[in-house]
Amino acid sequence: MERSKKLKAFISYAHADYYAETFIEELKKHSSEWDIWADDQLPLGKSWPKEIQKNIDKCDFAILLVSEDFFNSKYIKEEEFNKFLKRQNESDFLFFPVLLNPCNIKQWKALSEKQFFMPRGKKYGRSDMPNITYADLVKLDKNDTPIGNPYRSRYMVDLVASLEKSVLENQKKNRFHKNRKRYKSETWT
């Protein structure tokens, strides 16, 4: 993606999700065009609610790592997800749900109506599964350290490509509407 400044991505996830840290690390490796922020970057001594809200307000888009723990977080629903919905309703803000672990995605109606990134298992060496979650691709060694997996890398490449395509399409649409609005105001004044 060619641009003068990096886009800011906010990662929304539940701390209880074991695979979130691995996901975020791998996403950072595969998305050098983005400035990725997750709350593991909170400066010592800062007010975490204020820092999270500041980064929600500054981000260009958000990635939601959806799981049962995500749905069970009152803070995520009230202080993150609802803010993303509000921004989307006001300004075509984009947020992308990614299924981190298997769960019932119909728990929040507004979220269940969004297109999730849920690729077919066959493409990632899991022909036994019609759809896979990120956790389905993470295997751990005896020390609970994630073992490298080329399918997990492929998953990240595909996810980043899908996100970039959606972000670019949204930017083009927004530029078109801004130019159209400016043309109308210049023509009629």
CYANA upper distance limits for C-alpha pairs under 8 A (distance plus 0.5 A):
  1 MET  CA     33 GLU  CA      7.41
  1 MET  CA    164 GLU  CA      7.87
  6 LYS  CA     33 GLU  CA      6.17
  6 LYS  CA     34 TRP  CA      5.55
  6 LYS  CA     35 ASP  CA      6.38
  7 LEU  CA     33 GLU  CA      7.58
  7 LEU  CA     34 TRP  CA      5.45
  7 LEU  CA     35 ASP  CA      6.43
  7 LEU  CA     59 CYS  CA      8.06
  7 LEU  CA     60 ASP  CA      6.44
  7 LEU  CA     61 PHE  CA      8.47
  8 LYS  CA     34 TRP  CA      6.34
  8 LYS  CA     35 ASP  CA      5.21
  8 LYS  CA     36 ILE  CA      6.41
  8 LYS  CA     37 TRP  CA      7.76
  8 LYS  CA     58 LYS  CA      7.83
  8 LYS  CA     59 CYS  CA      5.23
  8 LYS  CA     60 ASP  CA      5.62
  8 LYS  CA     61 PHE  CA      7.24
  9 ALA  CA     34 TRP  CA      7.05
  9 ALA  CA     35 ASP  CA      6.56
  9 ALA  CA     36 ILE  CA      5.25
  9 ALA  CA     37 TRP  CA      6.54
  9 ALA  CA     59 CYS  CA      5.99
  9 ALA  CA     60 ASP  CA      6.52
  9 ALA  CA     61 PHE  CA      5.67
  9 ALA  CA     62 ALA  CA      5.80
  9 ALA  CA     63 ILE  CA      7.57
 10 PHE  CA     36 ILE  CA      6.61
 10 PHE  CA     37 TRP  CA      5.51
 10 PHE  CA     38 ALA  CA      6.58
 10 PHE  CA     55 ASN  CA      7.52
 10 PHE  CA     56 ILE  CA      7.08
 10 PHE  CA     59 CYS  CA      6.41
 10 PHE  CA     60 ASP  CA      8.45
 10 PHE  CA     61 PHE  CA      6.95
 10 PHE  CA     62 ALA  CA      5.04
 10 PHE  CA     63 ILE  CA      6.71
 11 ILE  CA     24 ILE  CA      8.39
 11 ILE  CA     36 ILE  CA      7.78
 11 ILE  CA     37 TRP  CA      6.68
 11 ILE  CA     38 ALA  CA      5.58
 11 ILE  CA     39 ASP  CA      8.47
 11 ILE  CA     62 ALA  CA      6.32
 11 ILE  CA     63 ILE  CA      5.48
 11 ILE  CA     64 LEU  CA      6.52
 11 ILE  CA     65 LEU  CA      7.86
 12 SER  CA     38 ALA  CA      7.58
 12 SER  CA     62 ALA  CA      7.64
 12 SER  CA     63 ILE  CA      6.69
 12 SER  CA     64 LEU  CA      5.27
 12 SER  CA     65 LEU  CA      6.63
 12 SER  CA     76 ILE  CA      7.86
 12 SER  CA     80 GLU  CA      7.82
 13 TYR  CA     17 ASP  CA      8.02
 13 TYR  CA     20 ALA  CA      7.34
 13 TYR  CA     64 LEU  CA      6.70
 13 TYR  CA     65 LEU  CA      5.57
 13 TYR  CA     66 VAL  CA      7.49
 13 TYR  CA     70 PHE  CA      6.58
 13 TYR  CA     76 ILE  CA      8.16
 14 ALA  CA     20 ALA  CA      8.23
 14 ALA  CA     65 LEU  CA      8.27
 14 ALA  CA     69 ASP  CA      6.33
 14 ALA  CA     70 PHE  CA      5.43
 14 ALA  CA     73 SER  CA      7.47
 14 ALA  CA     76 ILE  CA      8.18
 15 HIS  CA     20 ALA  CA      8.09
 16 ALA  CA     69 ASP  CA      6.87
 17 ASP  CA     67 SER  CA      8.14
 17 ASP  CA     69 ASP  CA      7.07
 17 ASP  CA     70 PHE  CA      8.48
 19 TYR  CA     23 PHE  CA      6.66
 19 TYR  CA    100 LEU  CA      7.89
 19 TYR  CA    134 TYR  CA      8.49
 19 TYR  CA    135 ALA  CA      6.86
 19 TYR  CA    138 VAL  CA      8.32
 20 ALA  CA     24 ILE  CA      6.64
 20 ALA  CA     65 LEU  CA      7.72
 20 ALA  CA    100 LEU  CA      7.95
 21 GLU  CA     25 GLU  CA      6.71
 22 THR  CA     26 GLU  CA      6.67
 22 THR  CA    146 PRO  CA      8.08
 23 PHE  CA     27 LEU  CA      6.51
 23 PHE  CA    134 TYR  CA      8.19
 24 ILE  CA     28 LYS  CA      6.70
 25 GLU  CA     29 LYS  CA      7.07
 26 GLU  CA     30 HIS  CA      6.93
 26 GLU  CA    153 SER  CA      8.21
 26 GLU  CA    156 MET  CA      7.70
 27 LEU  CA     31 SER  CA      6.52
 27 LEU  CA    156 MET  CA      6.92
 27 LEU  CA    160 VAL  CA      8.33
 28 LYS  CA     32 SER  CA      7.15
 28 LYS  CA     36 ILE  CA      7.37
 30 HIS  CA    156 MET  CA      7.14
 30 HIS  CA    157 VAL  CA      6.96
 30 HIS  CA    160 VAL  CA      7.65
 31 SER  CA    160 VAL  CA      7.06
 37 TRP  CA     41 GLN  CA      7.48
 37 TRP  CA     55 ASN  CA      8.03
 39 ASP  CA     48 TRP  CA      8.41
 39 ASP  CA     52 ILE  CA      7.29
 42 LEU  CA     46 LYS  CA      7.53
 42 LEU  CA     48 TRP  CA      7.21
 42 LEU  CA     51 GLU  CA      7.57
 46 LYS  CA     51 GLU  CA      7.71
 47 SER  CA     51 GLU  CA      6.68
 48 TRP  CA     52 ILE  CA      6.48
 49 PRO  CA     53 GLN  CA      6.67
 50 LYS  CA     54 LYS  CA      6.52
 51 GLU  CA     55 ASN  CA      6.71
 52 ILE  CA     56 ILE  CA      6.64
 53 GLN  CA     57 ASP  CA      6.65
 53 GLN  CA     79 GLU  CA      8.32
 53 GLN  CA     80 GLU  CA      8.37
 54 LYS  CA     58 LYS  CA      6.76
 55 ASN  CA     59 CYS  CA      6.39
 56 ILE  CA     80 GLU  CA      7.90
 56 ILE  CA     83 LYS  CA      8.33
 56 ILE  CA     84 PHE  CA      8.36
 60 ASP  CA     93 PHE  CA      7.74
 60 ASP  CA     94 LEU  CA      8.16
 61 PHE  CA     93 PHE  CA      6.94
 61 PHE  CA     94 LEU  CA      5.64
 61 PHE  CA     95 PHE  CA      5.98
 61 PHE  CA     96 PHE  CA      8.45
 62 ALA  CA     84 PHE  CA      8.34
 62 ALA  CA     94 LEU  CA      7.17
 62 ALA  CA     95 PHE  CA      4.99
 62 ALA  CA     96 PHE  CA      6.71
 63 ILE  CA     95 PHE  CA      6.19
 63 ILE  CA     96 PHE  CA      5.32
 63 ILE  CA     97 PRO  CA      6.46
 63 ILE  CA     98 VAL  CA      7.54
 64 LEU  CA     95 PHE  CA      7.62
 64 LEU  CA     96 PHE  CA      6.45
 64 LEU  CA     97 PRO  CA      5.13
 64 LEU  CA     98 VAL  CA      6.41
 65 LEU  CA     70 PHE  CA      7.79
 65 LEU  CA     97 PRO  CA      6.78
 65 LEU  CA     98 VAL  CA      5.68
 65 LEU  CA     99 LEU  CA      6.58
 65 LEU  CA    100 LEU  CA      5.88
 66 VAL  CA     70 PHE  CA      6.02
 66 VAL  CA     71 PHE  CA      7.72
 66 VAL  CA     97 PRO  CA      6.92
 66 VAL  CA     98 VAL  CA      6.35
 66 VAL  CA     99 LEU  CA      5.42
 66 VAL  CA    100 LEU  CA      5.89
 66 VAL  CA    101 ASN  CA      7.44
 66 VAL  CA    105 ILE  CA      8.50
 67 SER  CA     71 PHE  CA      6.89
 67 SER  CA     99 LEU  CA      6.97
 67 SER  CA    100 LEU  CA      6.19
 67 SER  CA    101 ASN  CA      5.50
 67 SER  CA    102 PRO  CA      6.93
 67 SER  CA    103 CYS  CA      6.17
 68 GLU  CA     72 ASN  CA      6.70
 68 GLU  CA    101 ASN  CA      7.92
 68 GLU  CA    102 PRO  CA      8.10
 68 GLU  CA    103 CYS  CA      5.97
 68 GLU  CA    104 ASN  CA      8.02
 69 ASP  CA     73 SER  CA      6.84
 70 PHE  CA     76 ILE  CA      7.46
 71 PHE  CA     76 ILE  CA      8.35
 71 PHE  CA     77 LYS  CA      7.88
 71 PHE  CA    107 GLN  CA      7.67
 71 PHE  CA    108 TRP  CA      8.26
 73 SER  CA     77 LYS  CA      6.97
 74 LYS  CA     78 GLU  CA      6.53
 75 TYR  CA     79 GLU  CA      5.85
 75 TYR  CA     80 GLU  CA      7.55
 76 ILE  CA     80 GLU  CA      5.40
 76 ILE  CA     81 PHE  CA      6.42
 77 LYS  CA     81 PHE  CA      5.40
 77 LYS  CA     82 ASN  CA      6.55
 78 GLU  CA     82 ASN  CA      5.98
 78 GLU  CA     83 LYS  CA      8.11
 79 GLU  CA     83 LYS  CA      6.77
 80 GLU  CA     84 PHE  CA      6.77
 81 PHE  CA     85 LEU  CA      6.76
 82 ASN  CA     86 LYS  CA      6.68
 83 LYS  CA     87 ARG  CA      6.62
 84 PHE  CA     88 GLN  CA      6.54
 84 PHE  CA     93 PHE  CA      7.88
 84 PHE  CA     94 LEU  CA      8.45
 84 PHE  CA     95 PHE  CA      7.47
 85 LEU  CA     89 ASN  CA      6.68
 86 LYS  CA     90 GLU  CA      6.73
 87 ARG  CA     91 SER  CA      6.32
 87 ARG  CA     92 ASP  CA      7.67
 87 ARG  CA     93 PHE  CA      6.13
 88 GLN  CA     92 ASP  CA      5.17
 88 GLN  CA     93 PHE  CA      4.63
 88 GLN  CA     94 LEU  CA      6.82
 89 ASN  CA     93 PHE  CA      8.04
 92 ASP  CA    170 ASN  CA      8.17
 94 LEU  CA    167 VAL  CA      7.99
 96 PHE  CA    114 LYS  CA      8.39
 96 PHE  CA    115 GLN  CA      8.23
 96 PHE  CA    116 PHE  CA      7.31
 96 PHE  CA    117 PHE  CA      8.12
 96 PHE  CA    163 LEU  CA      8.22
 97 PRO  CA    111 LEU  CA      8.29
 97 PRO  CA    114 LYS  CA      7.85
 97 PRO  CA    115 GLN  CA      7.78
 97 PRO  CA    116 PHE  CA      5.53
 97 PRO  CA    117 PHE  CA      7.01
 98 VAL  CA    116 PHE  CA      6.06
 98 VAL  CA    117 PHE  CA      5.50
 98 VAL  CA    118 MET  CA      7.42
 98 VAL  CA    133 THR  CA      8.49
 99 LEU  CA    116 PHE  CA      7.43
 99 LEU  CA    117 PHE  CA      7.23
 99 LEU  CA    118 MET  CA      6.96
 99 LEU  CA    133 THR  CA      5.81
 99 LEU  CA    134 TYR  CA      7.20
100 LEU  CA    133 THR  CA      5.85
100 LEU  CA    134 TYR  CA      5.45
100 LEU  CA    135 ALA  CA      6.35
101 ASN  CA    133 THR  CA      6.07
101 ASN  CA    134 TYR  CA      7.13
101 ASN  CA    135 ALA  CA      6.04
101 ASN  CA    136 ASP  CA      8.16
102 PRO  CA    133 THR  CA      6.95
105 ILE  CA    111 LEU  CA      8.03
105 ILE  CA    112 SER  CA      6.05
106 LYS  CA    111 LEU  CA      8.04
106 LYS  CA    112 SER  CA      5.51
107 GLN  CA    112 SER  CA      7.83
108 TRP  CA    112 SER  CA      6.58
109 LYS  CA    113 GLU  CA      6.88
110 ALA  CA    114 LYS  CA      7.73
117 PHE  CA    159 LEU  CA      7.71
118 MET  CA    131 ASN  CA      6.39
118 MET  CA    132 ILE  CA      6.62
118 MET  CA    133 THR  CA      7.02
119 PRO  CA    123 LYS  CA      8.33
119 PRO  CA    131 ASN  CA      6.07
119 PRO  CA    132 ILE  CA      6.54
119 PRO  CA    133 THR  CA      8.34
120 ARG  CA    124 TYR  CA      7.97
120 ARG  CA    129 MET  CA      7.81
120 ARG  CA    130 PRO  CA      5.84
120 ARG  CA    131 ASN  CA      4.97
120 ARG  CA    132 ILE  CA      6.67
121 GLY  CA    125 GLY  CA      6.95
121 GLY  CA    126 ARG  CA      4.99
121 GLY  CA    127 SER  CA      5.82
121 GLY  CA    128 ASP  CA      7.57
121 GLY  CA    129 MET  CA      5.56
121 GLY  CA    130 PRO  CA      5.89
121 GLY  CA    131 ASN  CA      5.65
121 GLY  CA    132 ILE  CA      5.70
122 LYS  CA    126 ARG  CA      5.46
122 LYS  CA    127 SER  CA      4.39
122 LYS  CA    128 ASP  CA      7.82
122 LYS  CA    129 MET  CA      7.58
122 LYS  CA    130 PRO  CA      7.66
123 LYS  CA    127 SER  CA      8.00
124 TYR  CA    137 LEU  CA      8.49
124 TYR  CA    151 TYR  CA      5.54
124 TYR  CA    152 ARG  CA      8.06
124 TYR  CA    154 ARG  CA      7.93
124 TYR  CA    155 TYR  CA      7.71
125 GLY  CA    151 TYR  CA      7.33
126 ARG  CA    132 ILE  CA      8.34
132 ILE  CA    136 ASP  CA      6.62
133 THR  CA    137 LEU  CA      7.88
134 TYR  CA    138 VAL  CA      7.55
134 TYR  CA    152 ARG  CA      8.18
134 TYR  CA    155 TYR  CA      8.49
137 LEU  CA    149 ASN  CA      7.94
137 LEU  CA    151 TYR  CA      7.53
137 LEU  CA    152 ARG  CA      6.24
138 VAL  CA    146 PRO  CA      6.77
138 VAL  CA    147 ILE  CA      7.66
138 VAL  CA    149 ASN  CA      8.03
138 VAL  CA    152 ARG  CA      7.80
139 LYS  CA    146 PRO  CA      6.19
139 LYS  CA    147 ILE  CA      6.17
140 LEU  CA    144 ASP  CA      5.48
140 LEU  CA    145 THR  CA      5.68
140 LEU  CA    146 PRO  CA      4.92
140 LEU  CA    147 ILE  CA      5.96
141 ASP  CA    145 THR  CA      5.93
141 ASP  CA    146 PRO  CA      6.90
141 ASP  CA    147 ILE  CA      6.69
148 GLY  CA    152 ARG  CA      8.35
149 ASN  CA    153 SER  CA      7.21
150 PRO  CA    154 ARG  CA      6.73
151 TYR  CA    155 TYR  CA      6.57
152 ARG  CA    156 MET  CA      6.86
153 SER  CA    157 VAL  CA      6.75
154 ARG  CA    158 ASP  CA      6.65
155 TYR  CA    159 LEU  CA      6.56
156 MET  CA    160 VAL  CA      6.50
157 VAL  CA    161 ALA  CA      6.66
158 ASP  CA    162 SER  CA      6.67
159 LEU  CA    163 LEU  CA      6.66
160 VAL  CA    164 GLU  CA      6.50
161 ALA  CA    165 LYS  CA      6.63
162 SER  CA    166 SER  CA      6.84
163 LEU  CA    167 VAL  CA      6.59
164 GLU  CA    168 LEU  CA      6.49
165 LYS  CA    169 GLU  CA      6.65
166 SER  CA    170 ASN  CA      6.64
167 VAL  CA    171 GLN  CA      6.67
168 LEU  CA    172 LYS  CA      6.69
169 GLU  CA    173 LYS  CA      6.69
170 ASN  CA    174 ASN  CA      6.63
171 GLN  CA    175 ARG  CA      6.60
172 LYS  CA    176 PHE  CA      6.61
173 LYS  CA    177 HIS  CA      6.80
174 ASN  CA    178 LYS  CA      6.65
175 ARG  CA    179 ASN  CA      6.53
176 PHE  CA    180 ARG  CA      6.50
177 HIS  CA    181 LYS  CA      6.53
178 LYS  CA    182 ARG  CA      6.64
179 ASN  CA    183 TYR  CA      6.50
180 ARG  CA    184 LYS  CA      6.67
181 LYS  CA    185 SER  CA      6.78
182 ARG  CA    186 GLU  CA      6.64
183 TYR  CA    187 THR  CA      6.47
184 LYS  CA    188 TRP  CA      6.60
185 SER  CA    189 THR  CA      6.56
